[in-house]
Amino acid sequence: MHETRAFRTFRAAVVAVLATVTALPLYVMVTSALKPLSDVRGAFSWWPSSLTFQPFVDMWTTVPLARYFVNSLVVASAATAASLVIAVFASYAVSRYRFRGRSAFTTTVLSTQMFPGVLFLLPLFIIFVNIEQGTGFQFIGTRIGLVITYLTFSLPFSIWMLSGYLDNIPQELDEAARVDGCSPVGALLRVVLPAARPGVIAVAIYAFMTAWGEVLFASVMTTEANRTLAVGIRQYSTQTNVYWNEIMAASLVVSIPVVIGFLLLQRHFVAGLTAGAVK
Amino acid sequence: MATTTPAAPPVPAPARAPRTAPARRTRRSGWWLPYALLAPAVLLELLIHLVPMLTGIWMSFTQLTRFTLRDWTSAPWVGLRNYQVALDVDGAVGRALLESFAVTCAYTLLVVGTAWVLGMAAAVALQRPFRGRSLFRTLFLVPYALPVYAGIVTWNFMLQRDTGVINHLLVENLGVLDDRPFWLIGGNAFASVVVVATWRLWPFAFLMLTAGLQSVPDDVYEAAAMDGAHAFRSWWSITLPMLRPVNLVLVLVMFLWVFNDFTTPYVLFGTAQPPAGDLISFHIYNASFLTWNFGAGAAMSVLLLLFLLLVTGVYLITLNRRSRRA
């Protein structure tokens, strides 16, 4: 199509404004992470007075960042894996079979997604406290408790998105596998699942990212033992000092793996999201 | 957003197209098979959603406080009193809740509206290939990919009165203001929380709308151009109608995310939130955990849920009717 001058002007303006707005925080994050503490305590400067990598060294001792990092990694990976496994079977049933209770199940799953997290926060907290008193099995302050809470938002989304994706995979595919002697579960695992890879990846990205960045439940359900990055990063602010350069360095370090992973896999994310949501 | 943000997107039933391959009857493989496949999901749904929800509704009728927490089943039953207090706009609790609700409504309209406009502008601008397109596309996705708290903590630093880049930019570099304003306390806090939330959310709109635009065939635009349609005209008469299914889901998802948003005010302000940034999820959290009045918090949560159900229901019914008429 012929591009008009007006369209080019529009494009240049939009790109310039949005690129500036997007990049400014990233620029601040990166340059502040390279500043000595005296720089971030005084008036803002666009460039460090002396370039230093010290914040990247000090941030591990000011706050037990490594432990929080491991906690976040374990919790987010476990929540992702659990919701993936459960959602694969559930969405296969929803997508391939008509059975009594099917619409009741899908309606329940879908409607829970609009519930505010704060609605579940209090009851889960109380239930966990009481289970602990009754059985001695601890949820608050443990990773397993966090994993279970994180399933409240990753599981419905995974079932919804994945069943939408499976709907787009031709049924002939698993029927052919059945003819070749596969059991239904065999057909799912050997034929349908590989074909649904973009959808599975999209679900995994979403589940991991939300668990990695979750703040509400983490602020209530964590103690020092299972604290995640999302809450732990607050501890750089003390009574006497806010270690802004170390906060920025830590933010940078915890962001880089997730951002790179997302950017590499975002094609699958978009494909899965649109298949599940837009179709 | 994800994370943004705890609540995950819902699906409006009517936006779902008829399935391409109709699900078959359970022949050969036994009637129990789908139930067996569903069993783990159903069990977990019971554990993480239904039981907590029923507990929450029950809690909202009791006077559950720090003192009755340990033995919650014996918390005194107060009937509808928590609801009366929450809805009584002459009382302190009800007034604060109403104010928080009003702030949240304004916040949601502004953030969702702006994010949609920016996402649409970027999606249209980047629709056709040009030098540097993939670079900008990648850059635009970064705010969404960043862990929620990392992005917001950076904004918190940027909005500091004396050491932040925003005041440096406005006062020293551009000279727009003489005096350094506070951005995180007082009335300006509302503008701050709106800007930060929009910054995080618009890439999601961009992502969804870009995917939607890919389904619009090129020749439709060419035909429109032949007929002498301007860029705006073809956007209005072709792009917008074609994106309708995407927009239906996108707007609803963003609405629910933003209305339930807890993370943005919590990370941006800490627990000492200014009234101008006192969003509803955050307000309920504080009402429950700072004052340890869980019954009142539960009642507010149920009211919030009822409101969201109402809005979503009206939204879906209206759209359903309109699409049936069309």
Boltz contact constraints between the chains, C-beta under 6 A:
constraints:
  - contact:
      token1: [A, 1]
      token2: [B, 221]
      max_distance: 6.0
  - contact:
      token1: [A, 1]
      token2: [B, 222]
      max_distance: 6.0
  - contact:
      token1: [A, 7]
      token2: [B, 231]
      max_distance: 6.0
  - contact:
      token1: [A, 11]
      token2: [B, 125]
      max_distance: 6.0
  - contact:
      token1: [A, 14]
      token2: [B, 121]
      max_distance: 6.0
  - contact:
      token1: [A, 14]
      token2: [B, 125]
      max_distance: 6.0
  - contact:
      token1: [A, 15]
      token2: [B, 125]
      max_distance: 6.0
  - contact:
      token1: [A, 15]
      token2: [B, 136]
      max_distance: 6.0
  - contact:
      token1: [A, 18]
      token2: [B, 122]
      max_distance: 6.0
  - contact:
      token1: [A, 22]
      token2: [B, 139]
      max_distance: 6.0
  - contact:
      token1: [A, 22]
      token2: [B, 140]
      max_distance: 6.0
  - contact:
      token1: [A, 22]
      token2: [B, 143]
      max_distance: 6.0
  - contact:
      token1: [A, 25]
      token2: [B, 154]
      max_distance: 6.0
  - contact:
      token1: [A, 28]
      token2: [B, 158]
      max_distance: 6.0
  - contact:
      token1: [A, 28]
      token2: [B, 165]
      max_distance: 6.0
  - contact:
      token1: [A, 29]
      token2: [B, 154]
      max_distance: 6.0
  - contact:
      token1: [A, 44]
      token2: [B, 163]
      max_distance: 6.0
  - contact:
      token1: [A, 44]
      token2: [B, 165]
      max_distance: 6.0
  - contact:
      token1: [A, 44]
      token2: [B, 168]
      max_distance: 6.0
  - contact:
      token1: [A, 86]
      token2: [B, 40]
      max_distance: 6.0
  - contact:
      token1: [A, 86]
      token2: [B, 41]
      max_distance: 6.0
  - contact:
      token1: [A, 89]
      token2: [B, 37]
      max_distance: 6.0
  - contact:
      token1: [A, 90]
      token2: [B, 38]
      max_distance: 6.0
  - contact:
      token1: [A, 90]
      token2: [B, 41]
      max_distance: 6.0
  - contact:
      token1: [A, 92]
      token2: [B, 37]
      max_distance: 6.0
  - contact:
      token1: [A, 93]
      token2: [B, 34]
      max_distance: 6.0
  - contact:
      token1: [A, 93]
      token2: [B, 37]
      max_distance: 6.0
  - contact:
      token1: [A, 93]
      token2: [B, 38]
      max_distance: 6.0
  - contact:
      token1: [A, 96]
      token2: [B, 23]
      max_distance: 6.0
  - contact:
      token1: [A, 97]
      token2: [B, 23]
      max_distance: 6.0
  - contact:
      token1: [A, 97]
      token2: [B, 26]
      max_distance: 6.0
  - contact:
      token1: [A, 97]
      token2: [B, 34]
      max_distance: 6.0
  - contact:
      token1: [A, 98]
      token2: [B, 23]
      max_distance: 6.0
  - contact:
      token1: [A, 99]
      token2: [B, 34]
      max_distance: 6.0
  - contact:
      token1: [A, 110]
      token2: [B, 10]
      max_distance: 6.0
  - contact:
      token1: [A, 110]
      token2: [B, 11]
      max_distance: 6.0
  - contact:
      token1: [A, 112]
      token2: [B, 49]
      max_distance: 6.0
  - contact:
      token1: [A, 113]
      token2: [B, 8]
      max_distance: 6.0
  - contact:
      token1: [A, 113]
      token2: [B, 10]
      max_distance: 6.0
  - contact:
      token1: [A, 114]
      token2: [B, 10]
      max_distance: 6.0
  - contact:
      token1: [A, 114]
      token2: [B, 256]
      max_distance: 6.0
  - contact:
      token1: [A, 114]
      token2: [B, 308]
      max_distance: 6.0
  - contact:
      token1: [A, 114]
      token2: [B, 312]
      max_distance: 6.0
  - contact:
      token1: [A, 115]
      token2: [B, 305]
      max_distance: 6.0
  - contact:
      token1: [A, 116]
      token2: [B, 260]
      max_distance: 6.0
  - contact:
      token1: [A, 116]
      token2: [B, 281]
      max_distance: 6.0
  - contact:
      token1: [A, 116]
      token2: [B, 304]
      max_distance: 6.0
  - contact:
      token1: [A, 117]
      token2: [B, 6]
      max_distance: 6.0
  - contact:
      token1: [A, 117]
      token2: [B, 7]
      max_distance: 6.0
  - contact:
      token1: [A, 118]
      token2: [B, 281]
      max_distance: 6.0
  - contact:
      token1: [A, 118]
      token2: [B, 284]
      max_distance: 6.0
  - contact:
      token1: [A, 118]
      token2: [B, 285]
      max_distance: 6.0
  - contact:
      token1: [A, 118]
      token2: [B, 301]
      max_distance: 6.0
  - contact:
      token1: [A, 119]
      token2: [B, 56]
      max_distance: 6.0
  - contact:
      token1: [A, 119]
      token2: [B, 301]
      max_distance: 6.0
  - contact:
      token1: [A, 119]
      token2: [B, 305]
      max_distance: 6.0
  - contact:
      token1: [A, 120]
      token2: [B, 52]
      max_distance: 6.0
  - contact:
      token1: [A, 122]
      token2: [B, 288]
      max_distance: 6.0
  - contact:
      token1: [A, 122]
      token2: [B, 294]
      max_distance: 6.0
  - contact:
      token1: [A, 122]
      token2: [B, 297]
      max_distance: 6.0
  - contact:
      token1: [A, 122]
      token2: [B, 298]
      max_distance: 6.0
  - contact:
      token1: [A, 123]
      token2: [B, 52]
      max_distance: 6.0
  - contact:
      token1: [A, 123]
      token2: [B, 55]
      max_distance: 6.0
  - contact:
      token1: [A, 123]
      token2: [B, 56]
      max_distance: 6.0
  - contact:
      token1: [A, 124]
      token2: [B, 52]
      max_distance: 6.0
  - contact:
      token1: [A, 126]
      token2: [B, 72]
      max_distance: 6.0
  - contact:
      token1: [A, 151]
      token2: [B, 48]
      max_distance: 6.0
  - contact:
      token1: [A, 152]
      token2: [B, 48]
      max_distance: 6.0
  - contact:
      token1: [A, 153]
      token2: [B, 6]
      max_distance: 6.0
  - contact:
      token1: [A, 153]
      token2: [B, 8]
      max_distance: 6.0
  - contact:
      token1: [A, 157]
      token2: [B, 8]
      max_distance: 6.0
  - contact:
      token1: [A, 160]
      token2: [B, 11]
      max_distance: 6.0
  - contact:
      token1: [A, 167]
      token2: [B, 19]
      max_distance: 6.0
  - contact:
      token1: [A, 171]
      token2: [B, 21]
      max_distance: 6.0
  - contact:
      token1: [A, 184]
      token2: [B, 29]
      max_distance: 6.0
  - contact:
      token1: [A, 184]
      token2: [B, 33]
      max_distance: 6.0
  - contact:
      token1: [A, 210]
      token2: [B, 2]
      max_distance: 6.0
  - contact:
      token1: [A, 210]
      token2: [B, 3]
      max_distance: 6.0
  - contact:
      token1: [A, 212]
      token2: [B, 147]
      max_distance: 6.0
  - contact:
      token1: [A, 213]
      token2: [B, 3]
      max_distance: 6.0
  - contact:
      token1: [A, 213]
      token2: [B, 4]
      max_distance: 6.0
  - contact:
      token1: [A, 213]
      token2: [B, 147]
      max_distance: 6.0
  - contact:
      token1: [A, 213]
      token2: [B, 148]
      max_distance: 6.0
  - contact:
      token1: [A, 215]
      token2: [B, 149]
      max_distance: 6.0
  - contact:
      token1: [A, 215]
      token2: [B, 263]
      max_distance: 6.0
  - contact:
      token1: [A, 216]
      token2: [B, 6]
      max_distance: 6.0
  - contact:
      token1: [A, 216]
      token2: [B, 262]
      max_distance: 6.0
  - contact:
      token1: [A, 230]
      token2: [B, 149]
      max_distance: 6.0
  - contact:
      token1: [A, 244]
      token2: [B, 157]
      max_distance: 6.0
  - contact:
      token1: [A, 247]
      token2: [B, 153]
      max_distance: 6.0
  - contact:
      token1: [A, 251]
      token2: [B, 150]
      max_distance: 6.0
  - contact:
      token1: [A, 251]
      token2: [B, 153]
      max_distance: 6.0
  - contact:
      token1: [A, 254]
      token2: [B, 147]
      max_distance: 6.0
  - contact:
      token1: [A, 255]
      token2: [B, 146]
      max_distance: 6.0
  - contact:
      token1: [A, 255]
      token2: [B, 147]
      max_distance: 6.0
  - contact:
      token1: [A, 255]
      token2: [B, 150]
      max_distance: 6.0
  - contact:
      token1: [A, 258]
      token2: [B, 147]
      max_distance: 6.0
  - contact:
      token1: [A, 259]
      token2: [B, 145]
      max_distance: 6.0
  - contact:
      token1: [A, 262]
      token2: [B, 145]
      max_distance: 6.0
  - contact:
      token1: [A, 263]
      token2: [B, 138]
      max_distance: 6.0
  - contact:
      token1: [A, 270]
      token2: [B, 211]
      max_distance: 6.0
  - contact:
      token1: [A, 274]
      token2: [B, 211]
      max_distance: 6.0
  - contact:
      token1: [A, 277]
      token2: [B, 249]
      max_distance: 6.0
  - contact:
      token1: [A, 278]
      token2: [B, 245]
      max_distance: 6.0
  - contact:
      token1: [A, 278]
      token2: [B, 246]
      max_distance: 6.0
  - contact:
      token1: [A, 279]
      token2: [B, 17]
      max_distance: 6.0
